[in-house]
Amino acid sequence: MAFAHRILSFPLLRSLLALALPLAGAAHAATPAGDAAPHAPPRLKVIGYVMDGPVLPPISARKLDAVNFAFALVSPQGEAYLPHDTAQRSLAGLTALRRDNPDLKVLASVGGWGADHFSDAALTAQSRARFAGSVARLAVDHDLDGIDIDWEYPTLPGPGIGHRPEDRDNFSLMLEEVRARLDALGRERDRHYLLTIAAADGEAARGLDLPRIVRVLDWINLMTYDFYGSLSETTGHHAGLDRSQQAPAGSRTTVQAVDGFLAAGVPPEKLNVGVAFYGREFTGVDPAHHGVNQRYARYVDALPWRELRGLAGRDGYVRYWDADAHAPYLWNAATNSFISYDDPQSLAAKAAFVRTRGLGGMMYWEHRHDADDELLDALRAGLDAPAPSTRIQDTTR
């Protein structure tokens, strides 16, 4: 399906962001005494992915609505499983967070970049039933609230993974089978089990029958990052909200990705914008426009926020703000190095966009990259800010 390109009116969006940005970290105003409190809308979700490791990082459970353990895998026999003992301990540590936040939802994310065997697991009715049964056992054995499927990506080869043209239809059938199995389990246990997916835009979305699968999903975590990296011809804002003036027409942005999924029939409340708690560095960059959307000699690496936060003003790095993309970046004129990343200011802008569009919330990758909850706090404050008095409509550029 061809996705329509629609975007917020720039002047209106900037006006909203001028009001919203100071709210990152601000407290709510109390309801005046004697005034009837209006009916509160559902809290916009903050969903964090937490990677497996020998020790879990500190997690402020009350700031989160859902946490996704990364990752369970798919065996060659087509069954979801935890790969080792540390994964089981990590997952147990995440479910223990409910002591601090009883409303916290804990999911196991099955898959991830490079995870194989999805295509085989989805191939036949028998294989789909086997996979769905393993997912249900995973939920019961580890006291989960649901399952997140992170197949990257149906019909596409990825880094050596199996794939077929039939993956698009088979993925729909697989999700329907999993939904039916989780619903049956929920009736037995008097609870609702969540079923979600991680998805990306553009070519990665062509293997998704969105109008069909969204009926059985609780929500979609949209991976609106990695727009630029080692495979791109130029630098760019790897998690930009909108398009830089230097970017070519049609280049990927968060706004364009969201509009594509909405145009394909995804209800806004089932769509969560993904943000990156890490940046991407390039060197040997053409110095025009401080390196924005320029040719480069070498892609260096991904850098976690805990390392990026102190770079501005040090060792030649200067922070700039792209008002069109609503994105920060670092430029080092001495080394011709460019770093694209998210920070509290860009996250506040994205939170304002989520609230204005009536989306479900925000997802981030990955919890270990944060420092003292700086980025998590920016998400929570931005999403909890008072809603704008008028809804900004999207307009075709």
C-alpha positions as CSV (number, residue, x, y, z in Angstrom):
1,M,0.0,0.0,0.0
2,A,1.3,3.5,-0.9
3,F,1.5,5.6,2.2
4,A,0.3,9.2,1.9
5,H,2.8,11.9,3.0
6,R,1.0,14.3,5.3
7,I,2.5,16.6,7.9
8,L,1.6,19.1,10.6
9,S,1.4,22.7,9.5
10,F,4.9,24.1,10.5
11,P,3.8,27.4,12.1
12,L,1.1,25.7,14.1
13,L,3.4,23.0,15.3
14,R,6.1,25.5,16.3
15,S,3.5,27.5,18.3
16,L,2.5,24.3,20.1
17,L,6.1,23.3,20.8
18,A,6.9,26.8,22.1
19,L,4.2,26.2,24.8
20,A,5.1,22.5,25.4
21,L,8.9,22.5,25.6
22,P,9.1,24.3,29.0
23,L,6.8,21.6,30.4
24,A,9.6,19.0,30.3
25,G,10.2,18.4,33.9
26,A,7.5,20.8,35.1
27,A,4.9,19.8,37.7
28,H,1.2,19.7,37.1
29,A,-1.0,22.5,38.3
30,A,-3.5,21.5,41.0
31,T,-7.3,21.7,40.3
32,P,-8.7,24.8,42.1
33,A,-10.6,24.0,45.3
34,G,-14.3,23.6,44.7
35,D,-13.9,23.1,40.9
36,A,-15.2,19.8,39.6
37,A,-12.3,17.9,38.1
38,P,-12.9,17.0,34.4
39,H,-12.9,13.4,33.4
40,A,-9.2,12.5,33.0
41,P,-8.2,10.9,29.7
42,P,-6.2,7.7,29.8
43,R,-2.6,8.2,30.7
44,L,-0.4,8.2,27.6
45,K,1.9,5.2,27.7
46,V,5.6,5.2,28.2
47,I,7.0,1.8,27.1
48,G,10.6,0.9,27.7
49,Y,12.7,-1.9,26.2
50,V,15.2,-3.4,28.7
51,M,17.9,-5.6,27.3
52,D,19.0,-8.8,29.0
53,G,22.2,-8.6,31.1
54,P,23.9,-10.1,34.1
55,V,22.3,-7.3,36.3
56,L,19.2,-5.2,35.6
57,P,19.7,-1.5,35.6
58,P,17.8,0.7,38.0
59,I,14.2,1.1,36.8
60,S,11.7,3.6,38.1
61,A,8.7,1.5,37.7
62,R,6.1,4.2,38.4
63,K,7.3,6.3,35.5
64,L,6.6,3.4,33.1
65,D,3.3,1.9,31.9
66,A,4.9,-1.2,30.2
67,V,8.3,-2.7,30.0
68,N,9.4,-5.1,27.2
69,F,12.1,-7.6,28.0
70,A,14.5,-7.9,25.0
71,F,14.7,-10.6,23.8
72,A,13.1,-14.0,23.7
73,L,14.0,-15.9,20.5
74,V,12.4,-18.4,18.1
75,S,13.9,-21.8,18.0
76,P,14.6,-23.8,14.8
77,Q,11.5,-25.8,15.8
78,G,9.4,-22.6,15.7
79,E,8.9,-22.1,19.4
80,A,9.4,-18.9,21.5
81,Y,12.0,-19.4,24.3
82,L,14.3,-17.6,26.6
83,P,17.9,-18.2,25.4
84,H,19.6,-18.6,28.8
85,D,19.4,-18.5,32.6
86,T,20.3,-14.8,32.9
87,A,17.3,-14.0,30.7
88,Q,15.0,-15.8,33.1
89,R,16.5,-13.9,36.0
90,S,16.2,-10.6,34.2
91,L,12.5,-11.3,33.4
92,A,11.9,-12.2,37.0
93,G,13.4,-8.9,38.0
94,L,11.1,-7.1,35.7
95,T,8.0,-8.7,36.9
96,A,9.1,-7.9,40.5
97,L,8.8,-4.2,39.6
98,R,5.0,-4.6,40.0
99,R,5.6,-4.3,43.8
100,D,6.4,-0.6,43.1
101,N,3.9,-0.2,40.3
102,P,1.0,-2.7,40.4
103,D,-0.3,-1.3,37.1
104,L,3.0,-2.0,35.2
105,K,2.6,-4.3,32.3
106,V,5.5,-6.7,31.6
107,L,5.9,-8.2,28.2
108,A,8.5,-10.5,26.6
109,S,9.6,-9.2,23.2
110,V,10.2,-12.1,20.8
111,G,12.7,-11.5,18.1
112,G,14.9,-8.4,17.5
113,W,17.3,-7.5,14.7
114,G,18.8,-10.6,13.2
115,A,16.4,-13.0,14.9
116,D,15.7,-16.0,12.6
117,H,13.0,-18.7,12.2
118,F,10.0,-16.4,12.1
119,S,9.2,-17.3,8.5
120,D,9.2,-21.0,9.2
121,A,7.2,-20.6,12.4
122,A,4.5,-18.7,10.4
123,L,4.5,-21.0,7.4
124,T,1.7,-23.5,8.1
125,A,-1.3,-23.9,10.3
126,Q,0.6,-26.5,12.3
127,S,3.7,-24.3,12.8
128,R,1.6,-21.3,13.7
129,A,-0.3,-23.3,16.4
130,R,3.1,-24.6,17.8
131,F,4.4,-21.0,18.0
132,A,1.2,-19.7,19.6
133,G,1.3,-22.5,22.2
134,S,4.9,-21.7,23.1
135,V,4.0,-18.0,23.5
136,A,1.2,-18.9,25.8
137,R,3.5,-21.1,27.9
138,L,6.0,-18.2,28.0
139,A,3.3,-15.9,29.4
140,V,2.2,-18.4,32.0
141,D,5.6,-19.6,33.1
142,H,7.0,-16.1,33.7
143,D,3.8,-14.3,34.9
144,L,3.7,-12.0,31.9
145,D,1.1,-9.5,30.9
146,G,1.6,-10.1,27.3
147,I,3.9,-10.7,24.3
148,D,5.5,-8.3,21.9
149,I,6.5,-9.7,18.5
150,D,9.5,-8.1,16.9
151,W,9.9,-9.7,13.5
152,E,12.4,-7.6,11.6
153,Y,10.9,-7.8,8.9
154,P,8.3,-10.0,7.2
155,T,9.2,-10.7,3.5
156,L,12.7,-9.1,3.9
157,P,16.0,-10.9,4.2
158,G,17.6,-8.9,7.0
159,P,21.0,-10.1,8.2
160,G,20.9,-13.7,6.9
161,I,17.4,-14.5,8.2
162,G,14.9,-16.7,6.3
163,H,12.2,-15.0,4.4
164,R,9.4,-15.7,1.9
165,P,7.0,-13.6,-0.2
166,E,4.2,-15.3,1.7
167,D,5.4,-13.9,5.0
168,R,3.0,-11.0,4.7
169,D,-0.1,-13.2,4.8
170,N,1.5,-15.7,7.1
171,F,2.4,-13.1,9.7
172,S,-1.3,-12.0,9.8
173,L,-2.3,-15.6,10.3
174,M,0.3,-16.1,13.0
175,L,-0.8,-13.0,14.9
176,E,-4.4,-14.1,14.7
177,E,-3.5,-17.5,16.1
178,V,-1.5,-16.0,18.9
179,R,-4.4,-13.6,19.7
180,A,-6.8,-16.6,19.9
181,R,-4.5,-18.5,22.1
182,L,-3.9,-15.6,24.5
183,D,-7.6,-14.9,24.6
184,A,-8.4,-18.5,25.5
185,L,-5.7,-18.3,28.2
186,G,-7.2,-15.0,29.4
187,R,-10.6,-16.5,29.8
188,E,-9.1,-19.3,31.9
189,R,-7.4,-16.8,34.2
190,D,-9.8,-13.9,34.1
191,R,-7.4,-11.4,32.6
192,H,-6.4,-9.8,29.3
193,Y,-3.1,-10.7,27.8
194,L,-1.6,-8.0,25.6
195,L,-0.4,-8.7,22.1
196,T,1.8,-6.0,20.5
197,I,4.4,-5.7,17.7
198,A,7.4,-3.5,16.9
199,A,7.3,-2.2,13.4
200,A,9.2,0.2,11.1
201,D,8.1,2.4,8.2
202,G,8.9,2.5,4.5
203,E,10.1,-0.7,2.9
204,A,10.0,-2.5,6.3
205,A,6.2,-1.9,6.5
206,R,5.4,-3.6,3.1
207,G,5.4,-7.0,4.7
208,L,2.6,-5.9,7.1
209,D,-1.1,-6.1,6.3
210,L,-1.8,-3.3,8.7
211,P,-5.7,-3.0,8.4
212,R,-5.9,-6.8,9.2
213,I,-3.3,-7.2,11.9
214,V,-4.3,-4.0,13.9
215,R,-7.6,-5.7,14.8
216,V,-5.8,-8.3,16.9
217,L,-3.1,-6.0,18.3
218,D,-3.3,-3.9,21.5
219,W,-0.8,-1.5,20.1
220,I,2.2,-1.0,17.7
221,N,5.6,0.3,18.8
222,L,6.8,2.3,15.8
223,M,10.6,2.3,15.5
224,T,11.0,5.9,14.4
225,Y,14.8,5.9,14.6
226,D,17.7,4.6,12.6
227,F,16.7,6.8,9.7
228,Y,20.4,7.4,9.0
229,G,23.3,5.1,9.8
230,S,26.0,2.9,8.4
231,L,23.9,2.1,5.2
232,S,22.8,5.6,4.4
233,E,24.7,7.7,1.8
234,T,24.7,10.8,3.9
235,T,24.5,11.9,7.5
236,G,21.1,13.0,8.9
237,H,18.9,13.1,11.9
238,H,18.5,9.4,12.7
239,A,15.4,10.0,14.8
240,G,14.2,13.4,13.5
241,L,10.6,14.4,14.2
242,D,10.4,16.2,10.8
243,R,12.5,16.9,7.8
244,S,15.6,19.1,7.8
245,Q,15.8,21.7,5.0
246,Q,18.9,19.9,3.8
247,A,17.2,16.5,3.6
248,P,15.8,15.3,0.2
249,A,12.1,15.2,-0.4
250,G,10.6,12.0,0.8
251,S,13.3,11.2,3.3
252,R,12.2,9.3,6.4
253,T,11.0,11.2,9.5
254,T,8.8,10.4,12.5
255,V,6.0,12.5,11.1
256,Q,6.0,10.8,7.8
257,A,6.1,7.3,9.4
258,V,3.2,8.1,11.7
259,D,1.2,9.5,8.8
260,G,1.8,6.4,6.8
261,F,0.6,4.1,9.5
262,L,-2.5,6.2,10.2
263,A,-3.3,6.4,6.4
264,A,-3.0,2.6,6.4
265,G,-5.8,2.3,8.9
266,V,-4.0,2.1,12.3
267,P,-6.1,3.9,15.0
268,P,-4.0,6.6,16.5
269,E,-4.5,5.4,20.0
270,K,-2.9,2.1,19.0
271,L,0.3,3.7,17.7
272,N,3.3,4.6,19.9
273,V,6.1,6.8,18.6
274,G,9.6,5.3,19.2
275,V,12.5,7.4,20.4
276,A,16.2,6.6,20.7
277,F,18.2,6.8,23.9
278,Y,21.3,6.7,21.8
279,G,22.9,8.6,18.9
280,R,24.9,7.9,15.8
281,E,28.3,9.3,14.9
282,F,29.9,9.9,11.5
283,T,33.4,11.2,10.7
284,G,35.0,12.7,7.6
285,V,31.9,14.6,7.0
286,D,31.5,17.4,4.5
287,P,31.4,20.6,6.7
288,A,28.5,22.3,4.8
289,H,25.6,23.1,7.1
290,H,27.6,21.7,10.1
291,G,27.5,18.3,8.6
292,V,23.7,17.9,8.3
293,N,22.7,15.6,5.4
294,Q,26.3,15.6,4.0
295,R,28.5,12.9,2.6
296,Y,30.8,11.2,5.1
297,A,33.9,9.0,5.1
298,R,33.1,6.6,7.9
299,Y,30.2,5.7,10.1
300,V,31.7,5.3,13.6
301,D,29.2,3.8,16.1
302,A,26.0,4.2,18.1
303,L,26.6,6.1,21.4
304,P,24.4,5.9,24.5
305,W,22.9,9.0,26.0
306,R,25.0,8.5,29.1
307,E,28.1,9.2,27.0
308,L,26.5,11.8,24.7
309,R,25.1,14.1,27.5
310,G,28.5,15.6,28.4
311,L,30.0,16.0,24.9
312,A,28.5,19.5,24.0
313,G,31.2,22.1,24.7
314,R,33.9,19.6,25.2
315,D,36.7,18.4,22.9
316,G,35.5,20.6,20.1
317,Y,31.9,19.4,20.0
318,V,29.2,22.1,19.6
319,R,25.5,21.5,20.0
320,Y,23.1,22.8,17.3
321,W,19.3,22.7,17.1
322,D,17.6,22.1,13.7
323,A,14.3,24.0,14.1
324,D,12.8,22.3,11.0
325,A,13.6,18.7,12.1
326,H,13.1,19.5,15.8
327,A,16.3,17.7,16.4
328,P,19.7,18.4,18.1
329,Y,23.0,17.4,16.7
330,L,26.7,17.8,17.6
331,W,29.3,19.1,15.2
332,N,33.1,19.0,15.6
333,A,34.8,21.3,13.1
334,A,38.3,20.0,14.1
335,T,37.5,16.4,13.3
336,N,34.6,16.9,10.9
337,S,32.5,14.6,13.1
338,F,28.7,14.7,13.2
339,I,26.5,13.1,15.8
340,S,22.7,12.7,15.6
341,Y,20.7,12.0,18.7
342,D,17.6,12.7,20.9
343,D,17.8,14.8,24.0
344,P,15.2,16.2,26.5
345,Q,14.3,19.1,24.1
346,S,13.6,16.8,21.1
347,L,11.7,14.4,23.3
348,A,9.5,17.2,24.5
349,A,8.8,18.1,20.9
350,K,7.9,14.5,20.1
351,A,5.6,14.3,23.2
352,A,3.8,17.4,22.1
353,F,3.3,15.8,18.6
354,V,2.0,12.6,20.2
355,R,-0.5,14.5,22.3
356,T,-1.7,16.7,19.4
357,R,-2.2,13.7,17.1
358,G,-4.0,11.7,19.8
359,L,-1.5,8.8,19.6
360,G,-1.2,6.1,22.3
361,G,2.2,7.1,23.8
362,M,5.9,6.7,23.3
363,M,8.3,3.8,23.3
364,Y,12.1,4.0,23.8
365,W,15.1,1.8,23.0
366,E,16.9,1.2,25.3
367,H,16.7,1.6,29.1
368,R,20.4,1.0,29.9
369,H,21.4,4.0,27.6
370,D,19.7,6.6,29.9
371,A,21.5,8.5,32.7
372,D,19.7,9.2,36.0
373,D,16.3,9.0,34.2
374,E,17.0,12.2,32.3
375,L,15.4,11.0,29.0
376,L,12.7,9.0,30.8
377,D,11.7,12.0,32.8
378,A,11.5,14.1,29.7
379,L,9.1,11.5,28.1
380,R,6.9,11.3,31.2
381,A,6.7,15.1,31.7
382,G,6.0,15.7,28.0
383,L,3.2,13.1,27.8
384,D,1.7,14.2,31.1
385,A,1.5,17.9,30.2
386,P,-1.9,19.4,29.8
387,A,-3.5,18.7,26.4
388,P,-3.5,21.7,24.0
389,S,-6.9,23.5,23.8
390,T,-7.2,22.9,20.1
391,R,-6.2,19.9,18.0
392,I,-3.7,20.7,15.2
393,Q,-4.9,19.1,12.0
394,D,-2.5,17.5,9.5
395,T,-2.2,19.2,6.1
396,T,-0.8,17.9,2.9
397,R,2.5,19.6,2.1
